[in-house]
């Protein structure tokens, strides 16, 4: 499927490219509105759907979360979900012998690893607040 080349498409592709991490439709819209006035949520949804169909982006599904989207064609990686800011980040690499965890007789087709905790920025803010309370 060919995606019609529009200014909105260009802005949304730019947002996805510069995000460097999986982003939700609302995050795409917020970032896109800083570049293009009048962009609506329906346009973002339509464009994301078209980009998925043409293979430009992929869906990142995390249990209990709204779908996020990232550019396709990246090397194998996993994700980190921050409990504090709710951001999702890409984690390069993979666990050694992750397929071996399935056990004898199992044939692993693919896998997904999601780490949960606090991202570096939220951890830094939390440590800073603790220090200021001590003073």
N, CA, C and O atoms as CSV, one atom per row, in Angstrom:
chain,resi,resn,atom,element,x,y,z
A,1,UNK,N,N,0.829,-1.185,0.000
A,1,UNK,CA,C,0.000,0.000,0.000
A,1,UNK,C,C,0.869,1.243,0.000
A,1,UNK,O,O,1.815,1.340,0.782
A,2,UNK,N,N,0.562,2.181,-0.858
A,2,UNK,CA,C,1.288,3.449,-0.904
A,2,UNK,C,C,0.605,4.451,0.001
A,2,UNK,O,O,-0.621,4.564,0.004
A,3,UNK,N,N,1.391,5.169,0.760
A,3,UNK,CA,C,0.874,6.208,1.641
A,3,UNK,C,C,0.989,7.531,0.895
A,3,UNK,O,O,2.049,7.873,0.373
A,4,UNK,N,N,-0.114,8.267,0.852
A,4,UNK,CA,C,-0.109,9.555,0.164
A,4,UNK,C,C,0.825,10.532,0.869
A,4,UNK,O,O,0.736,10.726,2.081
A,5,UNK,N,N,1.714,11.140,0.104
A,5,UNK,CA,C,2.706,12.073,0.654
A,5,UNK,C,C,2.045,13.409,0.968
A,5,UNK,O,O,1.688,14.168,0.067
A,6,UNK,N,N,1.888,13.684,2.261
A,6,UNK,CA,C,1.300,14.949,2.702
A,6,UNK,C,C,2.215,15.577,3.736
A,6,UNK,O,O,3.136,14.936,4.242
A,7,UNK,N,N,1.954,16.820,4.041
A,7,UNK,CA,C,2.720,17.516,5.082
A,7,UNK,C,C,2.507,16.824,6.433
A,7,UNK,O,O,3.438,16.701,7.228
A,8,UNK,N,N,1.269,16.373,6.682
A,8,UNK,CA,C,0.971,15.677,7.931
A,8,UNK,C,C,1.780,14.383,8.043
A,8,UNK,O,O,2.328,14.071,9.100
A,9,UNK,N,N,1.846,13.635,6.938
A,9,UNK,CA,C,2.631,12.405,6.919
A,9,UNK,C,C,4.091,12.710,7.235
A,9,UNK,O,O,4.705,12.030,8.057
A,10,UNK,N,N,4.636,13.710,6.596
A,10,UNK,CA,C,6.037,14.077,6.813
A,10,UNK,C,C,6.283,14.414,8.290
A,10,UNK,O,O,7.279,13.981,8.869
A,11,UNK,N,N,5.384,15.177,8.888
A,11,UNK,CA,C,5.541,15.569,10.289
A,11,UNK,C,C,5.472,14.347,11.205
A,11,UNK,O,O,6.270,14.224,12.134
A,12,UNK,N,N,4.536,13.456,10.951
A,12,UNK,CA,C,4.380,12.261,11.786
A,12,UNK,C,C,5.589,11.339,11.632
A,12,UNK,O,O,6.064,10.778,12.620
A,13,UNK,N,N,6.091,11.176,10.414
A,13,UNK,CA,C,7.301,10.373,10.207
A,13,UNK,C,C,8.495,10.997,10.928
A,13,UNK,O,O,9.322,10.288,11.502
A,14,UNK,N,N,8.576,12.301,10.897
A,14,UNK,CA,C,9.655,13.016,11.587
A,14,UNK,C,C,9.583,12.767,13.090
A,14,UNK,O,O,10.605,12.506,13.724
A,15,UNK,N,N,8.395,12.845,13.658
A,15,UNK,CA,C,8.206,12.596,15.093
A,15,UNK,C,C,8.652,11.185,15.445
A,15,UNK,O,O,9.398,10.991,16.405
A,16,UNK,N,N,8.202,10.199,14.675
A,16,UNK,CA,C,8.578,8.807,14.935
A,16,UNK,C,C,10.077,8.598,14.812
A,16,UNK,O,O,10.672,7.866,15.603
A,17,UNK,N,N,10.683,9.228,13.836
A,17,UNK,CA,C,12.115,9.085,13.607
A,17,UNK,C,C,12.931,9.721,14.732
A,17,UNK,O,O,13.934,9.159,15.173
A,18,UNK,N,N,12.501,10.880,15.186
A,18,UNK,CA,C,13.260,11.606,16.201
A,18,UNK,C,C,12.980,11.146,17.626
A,18,UNK,O,O,13.751,11.443,18.539
A,19,UNK,N,N,11.885,10.427,17.821
A,19,UNK,CA,C,11.526,9.986,19.178
A,19,UNK,C,C,12.585,9.052,19.758
A,19,UNK,O,O,12.920,9.143,20.939
A,20,UNK,N,N,13.112,8.152,18.923
A,20,UNK,CA,C,14.132,7.226,19.406
A,20,UNK,C,C,13.597,6.193,20.381
A,20,UNK,O,O,14.368,5.502,21.047
A,21,UNK,N,N,12.285,6.088,20.465
A,21,UNK,CA,C,11.645,5.134,21.357
A,21,UNK,C,C,10.215,4.925,20.882
A,21,UNK,O,O,9.716,5.731,20.097
A,22,UNK,N,N,9.552,3.891,21.322
A,22,UNK,CA,C,8.156,3.688,20.933
A,22,UNK,C,C,7.269,4.790,21.518
A,22,UNK,O,O,7.407,5.148,22.688
A,23,UNK,N,N,6.362,5.321,20.702
A,23,UNK,CA,C,5.494,6.409,21.157
A,23,UNK,C,C,4.033,6.076,20.883
A,23,UNK,O,O,3.709,5.356,19.938
A,24,UNK,N,N,3.163,6.610,21.724
A,24,UNK,CA,C,1.722,6.412,21.575
A,24,UNK,C,C,1.173,7.428,20.581
A,24,UNK,O,O,1.864,8.375,20.205
A,25,UNK,N,N,-0.057,7.229,20.164
A,25,UNK,CA,C,-0.706,8.178,19.259
A,25,UNK,C,C,-0.776,9.557,19.903
A,25,UNK,O,O,-0.541,10.563,19.234
A,26,UNK,N,N,-1.098,9.617,21.203
A,26,UNK,CA,C,-1.158,10.915,21.888
A,26,UNK,C,C,0.208,11.594,21.943
A,26,UNK,O,O,0.298,12.814,21.806
A,27,UNK,N,N,1.267,10.815,22.143
A,27,UNK,CA,C,2.615,11.391,22.140
A,27,UNK,C,C,2.970,11.893,20.742
A,27,UNK,O,O,3.594,12.944,20.597
A,28,UNK,N,N,2.573,11.146,19.719
A,28,UNK,CA,C,2.818,11.581,18.338
A,28,UNK,C,C,2.097,12.896,18.088
A,28,UNK,O,O,2.683,13.834,17.548
A,29,UNK,N,N,0.826,12.968,18.479
A,29,UNK,CA,C,0.040,14.183,18.264
A,29,UNK,C,C,0.655,15.383,18.975
A,29,UNK,O,O,0.798,16.447,18.372
A,30,UNK,N,N,1.021,15.230,20.250
A,30,UNK,CA,C,1.614,16.352,21.004
A,30,UNK,C,C,2.877,16.866,20.320
A,30,UNK,O,O,3.057,18.071,20.149
A,31,UNK,N,N,3.748,15.936,19.931
A,31,UNK,CA,C,5.007,16.345,19.280
A,31,UNK,C,C,4.744,16.940,17.903
A,31,UNK,O,O,5.396,17.908,17.513
A,32,UNK,N,N,3.803,16.376,17.169
A,32,UNK,CA,C,3.507,16.859,15.817
A,32,UNK,C,C,2.897,18.261,15.848
A,32,UNK,O,O,3.152,19.067,14.954
A,33,UNK,N,N,2.101,18.551,16.864
A,33,UNK,CA,C,1.464,19.869,16.952
A,33,UNK,C,C,2.476,20.992,17.150
A,33,UNK,O,O,2.174,22.150,16.859
A,34,UNK,N,N,3.669,20.669,17.641
A,34,UNK,CA,C,4.710,21.701,17.761
A,34,UNK,C,C,5.309,22.034,16.400
A,34,UNK,O,O,5.995,23.045,16.252
A,35,UNK,N,N,5.050,21.184,15.406
A,35,UNK,CA,C,5.592,21.379,14.062
A,35,UNK,C,C,4.527,21.767,13.038
A,35,UNK,O,O,4.832,22.409,12.033
A,36,UNK,N,N,3.269,21.374,13.297
A,36,UNK,CA,C,2.203,21.595,12.311
A,36,UNK,C,C,0.897,21.883,13.039
A,36,UNK,O,O,0.351,21.000,13.701
A,37,UNK,N,N,0.398,23.086,12.927
A,37,UNK,CA,C,-0.878,23.460,13.537
A,37,UNK,C,C,-2.028,22.751,12.847
A,37,UNK,O,O,-1.946,22.420,11.664
A,38,UNK,N,N,-3.090,22.520,13.582
A,38,UNK,CA,C,-4.313,21.985,13.005
A,38,UNK,C,C,-4.340,20.496,12.778
A,38,UNK,O,O,-5.303,19.977,12.214
A,39,UNK,N,N,-3.318,19.799,13.198
A,39,UNK,CA,C,-3.289,18.350,13.043
A,39,UNK,C,C,-4.214,17.740,14.093
A,39,UNK,O,O,-4.161,18.121,15.262
A,40,UNK,N,N,-5.058,16.799,13.685
A,40,UNK,CA,C,-6.009,16.192,14.606
A,40,UNK,C,C,-5.682,14.751,14.906
A,40,UNK,O,O,-4.893,14.116,14.206
A,41,UNK,N,N,-6.302,14.240,15.961
A,41,UNK,CA,C,-6.069,12.867,16.391
A,41,UNK,C,C,-6.498,11.867,15.318
A,41,UNK,O,O,-5.848,10.837,15.141
A,42,UNK,N,N,-7.586,12.161,14.602
A,42,UNK,CA,C,-8.053,11.244,13.549
A,42,UNK,C,C,-7.011,11.119,12.441
A,42,UNK,O,O,-6.795,10.030,11.910
A,43,UNK,N,N,-6.370,12.219,12.095
A,43,UNK,CA,C,-5.323,12.197,11.070
A,43,UNK,C,C,-4.142,11.354,11.529
A,43,UNK,O,O,-3.569,10.599,10.744
A,44,UNK,N,N,-3.779,11.485,12.805
A,44,UNK,CA,C,-2.668,10.693,13.337
A,44,UNK,C,C,-3.023,9.206,13.289
A,44,UNK,O,O,-2.210,8.392,12.850
A,45,UNK,N,N,-4.224,8.844,13.733
A,45,UNK,CA,C,-4.642,7.439,13.686
A,45,UNK,C,C,-4.635,6.901,12.254
A,45,UNK,O,O,-4.136,5.803,12.007
A,46,UNK,N,N,-5.183,7.668,11.314
A,46,UNK,CA,C,-5.212,7.224,9.904
A,46,UNK,C,C,-3.801,7.037,9.363
A,46,UNK,O,O,-3.511,6.051,8.685
A,47,UNK,N,N,-2.940,7.980,9.664
A,47,UNK,CA,C,-1.566,7.921,9.158
A,47,UNK,C,C,-0.807,6.753,9.777
A,47,UNK,O,O,-0.087,6.041,9.076
A,48,UNK,N,N,-0.959,6.551,11.071
A,48,UNK,CA,C,-0.310,5.423,11.745
A,48,UNK,C,C,-0.793,4.103,11.143
A,48,UNK,O,O,0.010,3.207,10.881
A,49,UNK,N,N,-2.102,3.985,10.923
A,49,UNK,CA,C,-2.655,2.769,10.314
A,49,UNK,C,C,-2.051,2.524,8.929
A,49,UNK,O,O,-1.701,1.392,8.596
A,50,UNK,N,N,-1.929,3.576,8.127
A,50,UNK,CA,C,-1.347,3.443,6.786
A,50,UNK,C,C,0.131,3.072,6.863
A,50,UNK,O,O,0.603,2.265,6.062
A,51,UNK,N,N,0.873,3.648,7.816
A,51,UNK,CA,C,2.297,3.345,7.962
A,51,UNK,C,C,2.523,1.908,8.434
A,51,UNK,O,O,3.519,1.281,8.072
A,52,UNK,N,N,1.597,1.391,9.242
A,52,UNK,CA,C,1.681,-0.018,9.649
A,52,UNK,C,C,1.447,-0.906,8.433
A,52,UNK,O,O,2.181,-1.868,8.208
A,53,UNK,N,N,0.425,-0.580,7.654
A,53,UNK,CA,C,0.103,-1.387,6.466
A,53,UNK,C,C,1.242,-1.410,5.459
A,53,UNK,O,O,1.502,-2.439,4.836
A,54,UNK,N,N,1.926,-0.274,5.297
A,54,UNK,CA,C,3.008,-0.260,4.304
A,54,UNK,C,C,4.343,-0.746,4.883
A,54,UNK,O,O,5.350,-0.799,4.177
A,55,UNK,N,N,4.341,-1.103,6.182
A,55,UNK,CA,C,5.534,-1.688,6.789
A,55,UNK,C,C,6.557,-0.690,7.290
A,55,UNK,O,O,7.660,-1.087,7.667
A,56,UNK,N,N,6.226,0.595,7.306
A,56,UNK,CA,C,7.174,1.611,7.767
A,56,UNK,C,C,7.345,1.614,9.280
A,56,UNK,O,O,8.419,1.925,9.794
A,57,UNK,N,N,6.267,1.262,9.989
A,57,UNK,CA,C,6.328,1.230,11.449
A,57,UNK,C,C,5.727,-0.081,11.948
A,57,UNK,O,O,5.011,-0.774,11.225
A,58,UNK,N,N,6.039,-0.404,13.208
A,58,UNK,CA,C,5.497,-1.600,13.843
A,58,UNK,C,C,4.840,-1.210,15.165
A,58,UNK,O,O,5.157,-0.184,15.768
A,59,UNK,N,N,3.921,-2.060,15.587
A,59,UNK,CA,C,3.228,-1.850,16.858
A,59,UNK,C,C,4.057,-2.461,17.977
A,59,UNK,O,O,4.576,-3.569,17.844
A,60,UNK,N,N,4.176,-1.737,19.071
A,60,UNK,CA,C,4.805,-2.253,20.284
A,60,UNK,C,C,3.680,-2.392,21.304
A,60,UNK,O,O,3.192,-1.402,21.848
A,61,UNK,N,N,3.278,-3.627,21.553
A,61,UNK,CA,C,2.206,-3.911,22.506
A,61,UNK,C,C,2.800,-4.342,23.833
A,61,UNK,O,O,3.571,-5.298,23.903
A,62,UNK,N,N,2.432,-3.626,24.883
A,62,UNK,CA,C,2.821,-4.009,26.238
A,62,UNK,C,C,1.545,-4.330,27.008
A,62,UNK,O,O,0.547,-3.626,26.858
A,63,UNK,N,N,1.557,-5.369,27.820
A,63,UNK,CA,C,0.349,-5.738,28.559
A,63,UNK,C,C,-0.220,-4.570,29.368
A,63,UNK,O,O,0.497,-3.914,30.124
A,64,UNK,N,N,-1.514,-4.325,29.195
A,64,UNK,CA,C,-2.201,-3.289,29.963
A,64,UNK,C,C,-1.915,-1.860,29.532
A,64,UNK,O,O,-2.314,-0.922,30.222
A,65,UNK,N,N,-1.242,-1.676,28.421
A,65,UNK,CA,C,-0.866,-0.339,27.957
A,65,UNK,C,C,-1.486,-0.053,26.599
A,65,UNK,O,O,-1.860,-0.974,25.872
A,66,UNK,N,N,-1.594,1.220,26.262
A,66,UNK,CA,C,-2.024,1.576,24.915
A,66,UNK,C,C,-0.898,1.227,23.952
A,66,UNK,O,O,0.273,1.290,24.326
A,67,UNK,N,N,-1.230,0.862,22.725
A,67,UNK,CA,C,-0.177,0.527,21.759
A,67,UNK,C,C,0.756,1.711,21.513
A,67,UNK,O,O,0.359,2.876,21.554
A,68,UNK,N,N,1.976,1.367,21.264
A,68,UNK,CA,C,2.968,2.363,20.884
A,68,UNK,C,C,3.531,1.934,19.537
A,68,UNK,O,O,3.341,0.798,19.103
A,69,UNK,N,N,4.221,2.853,18.886
A,69,UNK,CA,C,4.692,2.614,17.525
A,69,UNK,C,C,6.141,3.046,17.410
A,69,UNK,O,O,6.569,4.030,18.013
A,70,UNK,N,N,6.887,2.281,16.616
A,70,UNK,CA,C,8.276,2.625,16.344
A,70,UNK,C,C,8.584,2.274,14.899
A,70,UNK,O,O,7.867,1.497,14.268
A,71,UNK,N,N,9.659,2.854,14.384
A,71,UNK,CA,C,10.070,2.577,13.010
A,71,UNK,C,C,10.413,1.103,12.868
A,71,UNK,O,O,10.955,0.500,13.795
A,72,UNK,N,N,10.106,0.525,11.731
A,72,UNK,CA,C,10.436,-0.877,11.486
A,72,UNK,C,C,11.872,-0.985,10.982
A,72,UNK,O,O,12.522,0.020,10.693
A,73,UNK,N,N,12.348,-2.213,10.885
A,73,UNK,CA,C,13.676,-2.456,10.330
A,73,UNK,C,C,14.815,-2.316,11.315
A,73,UNK,O,O,15.979,-2.316,10.914
A,74,UNK,N,N,14.511,-2.197,12.582
A,74,UNK,CA,C,15.572,-2.058,13.585
A,74,UNK,C,C,16.122,-3.433,13.939
A,74,UNK,O,O,15.461,-4.451,13.734
A,75,UNK,N,N,17.325,-3.449,14.467
A,75,UNK,CA,C,17.896,-4.692,14.975
A,75,UNK,C,C,17.048,-5.188,16.142
A,75,UNK,O,O,16.295,-4.428,16.751
A,76,UNK,N,N,17.185,-6.474,16.439
A,76,UNK,CA,C,16.436,-7.078,17.541
A,76,UNK,C,C,16.702,-6.296,18.829
A,76,UNK,O,O,17.850,-6.001,19.162
A,77,UNK,N,N,15.634,-5.969,19.540
A,77,UNK,CA,C,15.765,-5.251,20.806
A,77,UNK,C,C,14.546,-5.532,21.674
A,77,UNK,O,O,13.572,-6.140,21.230
A,78,UNK,N,N,14.622,-5.080,22.903
A,78,UNK,CA,C,13.531,-5.244,23.853
A,78,UNK,C,C,13.153,-3.865,24.393
A,78,UNK,O,O,13.681,-2.850,23.940
A,79,UNK,N,N,12.242,-3.834,25.357
A,79,UNK,CA,C,11.737,-2.550,25.829
A,79,UNK,C,C,11.763,-2.451,27.353
A,79,UNK,O,O,11.738,-3.452,28.068
A,80,UNK,N,N,11.812,-1.215,27.814
A,80,UNK,CA,C,11.787,-0.890,29.247
A,80,UNK,C,C,10.604,0.040,29.465
A,80,UNK,O,O,10.470,1.049,28.773
A,81,UNK,N,N,9.744,-0.292,30.424
A,81,UNK,CA,C,8.580,0.537,30.733
A,81,UNK,C,C,8.806,1.199,32.090
A,81,UNK,O,O,8.978,0.516,33.100
A,82,UNK,N,N,8.806,2.533,32.108
A,82,UNK,CA,C,9.018,3.277,33.349
A,82,UNK,C,C,7.698,3.376,34.114
A,82,UNK,O,O,6.697,3.861,33.585
A,83,UNK,N,N,7.708,2.914,35.353
A,83,UNK,CA,C,6.518,2.959,36.196
A,83,UNK,C,C,6.148,4.382,36.582
A,83,UNK,O,O,4.994,4.658,36.912
A,84,UNK,N,N,7.113,5.280,36.543
A,84,UNK,CA,C,6.886,6.649,36.992
A,84,UNK,C,C,6.318,7.550,35.887
A,84,UNK,O,O,5.228,8.102,36.039
A,85,UNK,N,N,7.040,7.697,34.792
A,85,UNK,CA,C,6.603,8.591,33.713
A,85,UNK,C,C,5.772,7.871,32.654
A,85,UNK,O,O,5.196,8.512,31.774
A,86,UNK,N,N,5.707,6.538,32.736
A,86,UNK,CA,C,4.967,5.696,31.789
A,86,UNK,C,C,5.616,5.640,30.403
A,86,UNK,O,O,5.014,5.129,29.459
A,87,UNK,N,N,6.818,6.152,30.278
A,87,UNK,CA,C,7.539,6.090,29.009
A,87,UNK,C,C,8.000,4.674,28.707
A,87,UNK,O,O,8.208,3.866,29.612
A,88,UNK,N,N,8.155,4.386,27.429
A,88,UNK,CA,C,8.680,3.101,26.984
A,88,UNK,C,C,9.950,3.383,26.195
A,88,UNK,O,O,9.970,4.253,25.324
A,89,UNK,N,N,10.996,2.650,26.503
A,89,UNK,CA,C,12.306,2.898,25.920
A,89,UNK,C,C,12.846,1.629,25.284
A,89,UNK,O,O,12.518,0.522,25.711
A,90,UNK,N,N,13.667,1.793,24.272
A,90,UNK,CA,C,14.292,0.653,23.608
A,90,UNK,C,C,15.541,0.230,24.372
A,90,UNK,O,O,16.330,1.061,24.823
A,91,UNK,N,N,15.697,-1.069,24.502
A,91,UNK,CA,C,16.868,-1.638,25.150
A,91,UNK,C,C,17.584,-2.494,24.108
A,91,UNK,O,O,17.030,-3.486,23.632
A,92,UNK,N,N,18.798,-2.120,23.755
A,92,UNK,CA,C,19.552,-2.864,22.753
A,92,UNK,C,C,19.953,-4.233,23.292
A,92,UNK,O,O,20.150,-4.424,24.492
A,93,UNK,N,N,20.063,-5.161,22.376
A,93,UNK,CA,C,20.577,-6.481,22.726
A,93,UNK,C,C,19.511,-7.428,23.217
A,93,UNK,O,O,18.314,-7.141,23.184
A,94,UNK,N,N,19.986,-8.557,23.668
A,94,UNK,CA,C,19.089,-9.628,24.078
A,94,UNK,C,C,19.757,-10.448,25.178
A,94,UNK,O,O,20.979,-10.452,25.325
A,95,UNK,N,N,18.930,-11.129,25.933
A,95,UNK,CA,C,19.447,-12.036,26.957
A,95,UNK,C,C,20.135,-13.218,26.290
A,95,UNK,O,O,19.655,-13.717,25.272
A,96,UNK,N,N,21.244,-13.668,26.846
A,96,UNK,CA,C,21.886,-14.842,26.256
A,96,UNK,C,C,21.007,-16.084,26.445
A,96,UNK,O,O,20.445,-16.301,27.518
A,97,UNK,N,N,20.900,-16.878,25.408
A,97,UNK,CA,C,20.176,-18.141,25.427
A,97,UNK,C,C,18.735,-18.011,25.938
A,97,UNK,O,O,18.253,-18.866,26.681
A,98,UNK,N,N,18.058,-16.938,25.531
A,98,UNK,CA,C,16.672,-16.749,25.970
A,98,UNK,C,C,15.783,-17.882,25.475
A,98,UNK,O,O,14.830,-18.253,26.159
A,99,UNK,N,N,16.071,-18.437,24.308
A,99,UNK,CA,C,15.281,-19.550,23.784
A,99,UNK,C,C,15.410,-20.786,24.679
A,99,UNK,O,O,14.478,-21.586,24.769
A,100,UNK,N,N,16.542,-20.941,25.329
A,100,UNK,CA,C,16.763,-22.080,26.214
A,100,UNK,C,C,15.861,-22.066,27.433
A,100,UNK,O,O,15.687,-23.102,28.075
A,101,UNK,N,N,15.288,-20.934,27.766
A,101,UNK,CA,C,14.387,-20.840,28.910
A,101,UNK,C,C,13.107,-21.645,28.695
A,101,UNK,O,O,12.452,-22.032,29.663
A,102,UNK,N,N,12.745,-21.901,27.439
A,102,UNK,CA,C,11.512,-22.620,27.124
A,102,UNK,C,C,11.585,-24.093,27.519
A,102,UNK,O,O,10.556,-24.715,27.783
A,103,UNK,N,N,12.749,-24.633,27.561
A,103,UNK,CA,C,12.891,-26.023,27.980
A,103,UNK,C,C,12.938,-26.998,26.827
A,103,UNK,O,O,12.628,-26.648,25.688
A,104,UNK,N,N,13.326,-28.219,27.126
A,104,UNK,CA,C,13.460,-29.253,26.095
A,104,UNK,C,C,12.131,-29.531,25.394
A,104,UNK,O,O,11.077,-29.591,26.027
A,105,UNK,N,N,12.205,-29.700,24.081
A,105,UNK,CA,C,11.028,-30.024,23.298
A,105,UNK,C,C,10.228,-28.825,22.823
A,105,UNK,O,O,9.355,-28.971,21.968
A,106,UNK,N,N,10.504,-27.656,23.352
A,106,UNK,CA,C,9.800,-26.447,22.930
A,106,UNK,C,C,10.553,-25.795,21.784
A,106,UNK,O,O,11.784,-25.769,21.782
A,107,UNK,N,N,9.828,-25.272,20.816
A,107,UNK,CA,C,10.437,-24.566,19.679
A,107,UNK,C,C,10.007,-23.105,19.741
A,107,UNK,O,O,8.843,-22.788,19.494
A,108,UNK,N,N,10.927,-22.229,20.063
A,108,UNK,CA,C,10.629,-20.799,20.191
A,108,UNK,C,C,10.594,-20.171,18.800
A,108,UNK,O,O,11.558,-20.280,18.043
A,109,UNK,N,N,9.490,-19.520,18.465
A,109,UNK,CA,C,9.339,-18.826,17.187
A,109,UNK,C,C,9.832,-17.373,17.319
A,109,UNK,O,O,10.490,-16.853,16.419
A,110,UNK,N,N,9.513,-16.740,18.426
A,110,UNK,CA,C,9.975,-15.374,18.700
A,110,UNK,C,C,9.833,-15.128,20.193
A,110,UNK,O,O,9.297,-15.962,20.922
A,111,UNK,N,N,10.310,-13.996,20.632
A,111,UNK,CA,C,10.172,-13.653,22.042
A,111,UNK,C,C,10.154,-12.142,22.212
A,111,UNK,O,O,10.575,-11.386,21.337
A,112,UNK,N,N,9.662,-11.741,23.349
A,112,UNK,CA,C,9.545,-10.332,23.704
A,112,UNK,C,C,9.895,-10.222,25.184
A,112,UNK,O,O,9.321,-10.929,26.012
A,113,UNK,N,N,10.825,-9.346,25.519
A,113,UNK,CA,C,11.203,-9.128,26.911
A,113,UNK,C,C,10.911,-7.672,27.239
A,113,UNK,O,O,11.334,-6.766,26.521
A,114,UNK,N,N,10.185,-7.458,28.327
A,114,UNK,CA,C,9.896,-6.096,28.777
A,114,UNK,C,C,10.415,-5.962,30.206
A,114,UNK,O,O,10.070,-6.752,31.085
A,115,UNK,N,N,11.235,-4.966,30.414
A,115,UNK,CA,C,11.737,-4.664,31.757
A,115,UNK,C,C,10.866,-3.554,32.340
A,115,UNK,O,O,10.440,-2.654,31.616
A,116,UNK,N,N,10.600,-3.612,33.638
A,116,UNK,CA,C,9.782,-2.611,34.310
A,116,UNK,C,C,10.581,-2.010,35.447
A,116,UNK,O,O,11.333,-2.712,36.123
A,117,UNK,N,N,10.423,-0.711,35.662
A,117,UNK,CA,C,11.127,-0.041,36.747
A,117,UNK,C,C,11.074,1.455,36.556
A,117,UNK,O,O,10.064,1.995,36.105
A,118,UNK,N,N,12.152,2.126,36.897
A,118,UNK,CA,C,12.227,3.580,36.810
A,118,UNK,C,C,13.323,3.956,35.818
A,118,UNK,O,O,14.453,3.479,35.922
A,119,UNK,N,N,12.981,4.822,34.844
A,119,UNK,CA,C,13.975,5.255,33.857
A,119,UNK,C,C,15.004,6.172,34.514
A,119,UNK,O,O,14.819,6.619,35.646
A,120,UNK,N,N,16.071,6.440,33.803
A,120,UNK,CA,C,17.169,7.253,34.340
A,120,UNK,C,C,16.694,8.651,34.739
A,120,UNK,O,O,17.078,9.148,35.798
A,121,UNK,N,N,15.868,9.293,33.912
A,121,UNK,CA,C,15.402,10.650,34.212
A,121,UNK,C,C,14.538,10.674,35.465
A,121,UNK,O,O,14.710,11.546,36.316
A,122,UNK,N,N,13.616,9.734,35.588
A,122,UNK,CA,C,12.750,9.684,36.779
A,122,UNK,C,C,13.553,9.326,38.021
A,122,UNK,O,O,13.301,9.871,39.096
A,123,UNK,N,N,14.503,8.429,37.893
A,123,UNK,CA,C,15.373,8.071,39.013
A,123,UNK,C,C,16.189,9.257,39.472
A,123,UNK,O,O,16.385,9.451,40.672
A,124,UNK,N,N,16.667,10.053,38.532
A,124,UNK,CA,C,17.441,11.251,38.865
A,124,UNK,C,C,16.565,12.262,39.618
A,124,UNK,O,O,16.991,12.833,40.623
A,125,UNK,N,N,15.336,12.477,39.122
A,125,UNK,CA,C,14.421,13.411,39.807
A,125,UNK,C,C,14.095,12.929,41.208
A,125,UNK,O,O,14.032,13.731,42.140
A,126,UNK,N,N,13.886,11.633,41.370
A,126,UNK,CA,C,13.563,11.065,42.685
A,126,UNK,C,C,14.728,11.252,43.661
A,126,UNK,O,O,14.521,11.629,44.814
A,127,UNK,N,N,15.966,10.986,43.189
A,127,UNK,CA,C,17.144,11.165,44.051
A,127,UNK,C,C,17.313,12.633,44.420
A,127,UNK,O,O,17.687,12.952,45.548
A,128,UNK,N,N,17.040,13.524,43.474
A,128,UNK,CA,C,17.177,14.964,43.713
A,128,UNK,C,C,16.177,15.427,44.782
A,128,UNK,O,O,16.520,16.220,45.659
A,129,UNK,N,N,14.927,14.918,44.698
A,129,UNK,CA,C,13.907,15.279,45.699
A,129,UNK,C,C,14.312,14.779,47.080
A,129,UNK,O,O,14.134,15.481,48.076
A,130,UNK,N,N,14.855,13.569,47.141
A,130,UNK,CA,C,15.277,13.020,48.446
A,130,UNK,C,C,16.373,13.876,49.062
A,130,UNK,O,O,16.352,14.157,50.260
A,131,UNK,N,N,17.337,14.291,48.232
A,131,UNK,CA,C,18.431,15.128,48.733
A,131,UNK,C,C,17.899,16.463,49.233
A,131,UNK,O,O,18.345,16.945,50.274
A,132,UNK,N,N,16.951,17.077,48.514
A,132,UNK,CA,C,16.432,18.391,48.922
A,132,UNK,C,C,15.606,18.288,50.197
A,132,UNK,O,O,15.538,19.256,50.955
A,133,UNK,N,N,14.972,17.140,50.458
A,133,UNK,CA,C,14.195,16.968,51.686
A,133,UNK,C,C,15.107,16.842,52.906
A,133,UNK,O,O,14.722,17.225,54.011
A,134,UNK,N,N,16.308,16.310,52.708
A,134,UNK,CA,C,17.254,16.126,53.808
A,134,UNK,C,C,17.849,17.447,54.279
A,134,UNK,O,O,18.241,17.576,55.439
A,135,UNK,N,N,17.916,18.410,53.395
A,135,UNK,CA,C,18.580,19.693,53.706
A,135,UNK,C,C,17.731,20.551,54.572
A,135,UNK,O,O,18.133,21.659,54.927
